[in-house]
Amino acid sequence: MLNQPAPAPTSDENATVSVAPTPLAEIDPGLVMTCCANCGAQMIDRKCKMICECGYFLSCSDYY
């Protein structure tokens, strides 16, 4: 009973999920610029800084 082989994986366990990339023409550069480099969340524009909820920020000299 201890030396029984493991059951063969089913086809569902071997399936990979593929996600189609977004065409470059559809990506908004302004949206990419406001994305946090630390956590990926959307940053908030406050005066001359872009601030994220995780604490990451960019000053105006960083993103202009």
C-alpha positions in Angstrom: 0.0 0.0 0.0 2.9 2.4 0.6 4.5 1.8 -2.9 1.4 2.6 -5.0 2.1 5.0 -7.9 0.5 8.4 -7.8 -2.6 8.8 -10.0 -2.0 10.3 -13.4 -3.0 13.9 -13.8 -6.2 14.7 -15.7 -6.3 16.9 -18.7 -7.7 19.7 -16.6 -4.6 19.7 -14.3 -2.3 20.1 -17.3 -4.3 22.9 -19.0 -2.7 26.3 -19.2 -4.5 29.6 -19.3 -3.5 32.0 -22.0 -4.4 35.6 -21.9 -4.2 37.6 -25.1 -2.0 40.7 -24.8 -3.6 44.1 -25.2 -2.6 45.7 -28.5 -0.2 48.6 -28.0 -2.6 50.9 -29.9 -5.2 50.4 -27.1 -3.0 51.2 -24.1 -3.5 54.7 -22.7 -0.1 56.1 -21.8 -1.6 58.3 -19.1 -3.0 55.3 -17.4 0.4 53.5 -17.5 2.1 56.6 -16.0 -0.3 56.6 -13.0 0.3 53.0 -12.2 2.4 52.4 -9.1 5.7 50.8 -9.7 5.7 49.1 -6.3 2.3 47.4 -6.1 0.5 48.2 -9.5 -2.4 50.1 -8.0 -3.6 53.4 -9.5 -1.8 56.4 -8.0 -3.6 59.6 -7.0 -2.4 63.0 -8.4 -1.9 65.5 -5.5 -0.4 68.8 -6.5 3.1 67.9 -7.8 3.2 64.3 -6.6 1.7 61.0 -7.6 0.8 59.1 -4.4 -0.1 55.5 -4.0 -2.0 53.9 -1.1 1.0 51.6 -0.4 3.2 54.6 0.4 5.1 54.9 -2.9 5.2 58.3 -4.5 6.7 60.2 -7.5 7.5 63.9 -7.4 6.9 66.0 -10.4 10.7 65.9 -11.3 10.4 62.0 -11.5 7.6 61.8 -14.1 8.0 64.9 -16.3 
